[in-house]
Amino acid sequence: MASPHGPNILLTGTPGTGKSTLGRELAQRACLNYVNIGEMAKERELYDGWDDEYECHVLNEDRVVDELEDQMQQGGNVVDYHGCDFFPERWFDIVFVLRTDNSVLYERLEHRGYTGKKLQENVQCEIFQTILDEAREAYKIEIVHELPSNTPEDMEENIERILLWLEQWKLTH
Ligand SMILES: Nc1ncnc2c1ncn2[C@@H]1O[C@H](COP(=O)(O)OP(=O)(O)O)[C@@H](O)[C@H]1O
């Protein structure tokens, strides 16, 4: 989606892989808007009930898409969410799937207070590369990129890589 405000970037991946850490830093350094879908849904109550099994709200995906449509058409957004197949494909110029080693992810999620089934299923989601497969099905394969996200050095490299991509994007749009 060509836009004078810049491209739209999707950061996705299993919870705990580092999307919001990377997204906030990237948005600040590249002067883009950071959009955390989880926080937005909470603030605007974009929910469709409660999931007893996973003890979380059920996202009203249609309302999220409606709320964001105008802003996405303007461009210049870094969107952060642990899912990606309900966004319109046309919104994004590039999709990054953050990947974290299982043992590192386990510790991060435990530290976040996840236990039992929630902890296990999130680590399994990463083992089975569920979000990567979802992204590859929902977007053109050439715009989907995996980013390792285990260490602070990884994060710095990822930011630099995305900033370079942004420079290229600006030259061609
Ligand atoms: N590249 C990284 N190296 C080390 N720790 C990281 C990295 N990215 C994130 N973290 C840490 O992992 C935890 C989860 O990160 P967060 O950005 O909240 O993940 P997400 O938004 O994907 O759920 C946080 O404590 C964060 O500081």
The ligand as a Gaussian input file, in Angstrom:
#p B3LYP/6-31G(d) Opt

LIG

0 1
 N       15.483000      -9.756000      21.703000
 C       15.252000      -9.925000      23.018000
 N       16.268000     -10.325000      23.837000
 C       16.049000     -10.490000      25.152000
 N       14.869000     -10.287000      25.776000
 C       13.839000      -9.882000      25.025000
 C       13.975000      -9.686000      23.613000
 N       12.784000      -9.281000      23.118000
 C       11.945000      -9.235000      24.180000
 N       12.563000      -9.586000      25.303000
 C       11.961000      -9.706000      26.645000
 O       11.002000     -10.747000      26.572000
 C        9.825000     -10.400000      27.266000
 C        8.633000     -10.462000      26.315000
 O        8.775000      -9.427000      25.344000
 P        7.525000      -8.671000      24.710000
 O        8.068000      -7.605000      23.829000
 O        6.541000      -8.264000      25.772000
 O        6.877000      -9.856000      23.837000
 P        5.488000      -9.888000      23.011000
 O        5.088000      -8.461000      22.734000
 O        5.818000     -10.646000      21.775000
 O        4.523000     -10.638000      23.878000
 C       10.069000      -9.026000      27.867000
 O       10.490000      -9.207000      29.195000
 C       11.194000      -8.453000      27.027000
 O       12.005000      -7.573000      27.754000

